[in-house]
Structure formats: structure tokens, C-alpha cells
């Protein structure tokens, strides 16, 4: 004959053990903890990244830009501005004024080149060297290596740079300090 045993303290009345219930409880707790942790992490990273990006929106730039760069693509802000820092010109009002004294001489050397015909980098460089300028930069190709109709020009002069562009029918020049990358003229970029 078989006798039924009364339920002991380790037996659950529905057929599951206390150990099984404890394991399920721990697993559920860990899953909830992990979900809360992941959500918290993403909230923290989102706030930290926003504050970091806002730190680049300073109202006063650290590098002084004294003359408008006609070769720049546009005015960038925020993180884009930090990527364009190599284009910014450094200089003081005194050095920029000294560089501006050389604009008429550079203009006089380049005016004959802008006679209405196509302009080439070699022609621009030769005209400036013939006028006595020693440190001359010209850019007559875009970032893809294609020849462009307007030649960028940069000339190192006392106090900074004279820079601008020579088109078939016009010469546009300005004066200021060298760019952060070094030299007077930025290279073409993508």
C-alpha cells in the first residue's frame, strides 16, 4: 500500500520548488537591471555629447580672423567650424596693415595676366616671380586634379600674406596673416 507524504517546508504546493522560483526571480531581476542600465547609459552619453558639441559653439574664436577669406566655402559653425580651423588666418591688426601695403604691387604684377584669356598657374607664378616675389603659392586644380578657370594665389609678404584669385578678366586680392595650416593659401579639398 502506498501512503501519501505530507508536504514538507521545501515543497511548494503547486509542484515547483523554492530553488526554481529563486532562480527565475534572480534572472528577471538581472534583465530589469540590465535594461535600466542600458537606458541610463544612452541618456548619459546623449547629454554628454550635446554638452561637448555645445562647447565648440563659443562666441569668440581663439584664432583671430582679421580679413575675410574669399577662398573659404562658407561660414561653418559648431563642430564643422573645428574641422575648418586650418583655413582661419592668424595675424594682428599691425601685421595685417603691413601686409596690405603689398597689395598694390601684387595687383600690378597680376593685372596683365587677367587679359580676358584663359589663366594658368604657371603664368600667374611667373608673373609674380618676375615682379620680385619669392614665396608664391598657386592653385590651378581642384581636389580631383581637374584644371579650374580661376587660379588661387598666395604671396608671402612682410607682415603676412596677399591672397586671392586670378580669373580670366579680374584679379581679386586681400591681405592678412597666414592660415593655420601654414603658408598663405589653402589647398583644394573635397
Phi, psi and omega in degrees: 000146183255134177247144179275137177270140174289152181293135179266181182292339181268354182261138176270152183288339181263007175098357178257152181270161178294326180296318178296319178295321179295319180296316179298318179297318179294317180297314179298318178299317178296319179297315179296317179299317179296317179297315178297319179297317180295315179298316178298318179300312182293325175295316179298312181297319179299315179293317180297318180294322179295317178294321179296317180294321179295335180293341178273357178266038180296142182284334180246113180292151181284329178265130182281125177256112188258341180223145180289129180271111183285349179268351181288150183286323181175176179274117181263153178228166177062221181294332177297326181295323180292332178284340181258010184299332181296340181275343186291140181264137178253144178170174177242162177303324180292314181291324178294322177295323177294319179295324181296336178296338181270352182302314181300323180292319178293319178301315181297325179288329186264339181305318179296336180288326181272065184260012180102345178266171180301144182250136178240155181299320180297320180296317179295313180299316180297321180295320181288320177296320178296332179276358175102005178275133185262319184256096186238135174239135174227147176230113181241015179224152176274184183296340180268359179091004180277140178292136181249153183284340180248126184263126173282143183222141175219132182231124175285126181227166176304129180095346181155239187219151164247126185219159179165218185215149176240113177259169180304332184234012181201151174240127179241121184229154175213169180232149178178190180281174177289160178281161183299331178290342183104144182086187185254346188224131177284149178277156180297146179225164181287000000 
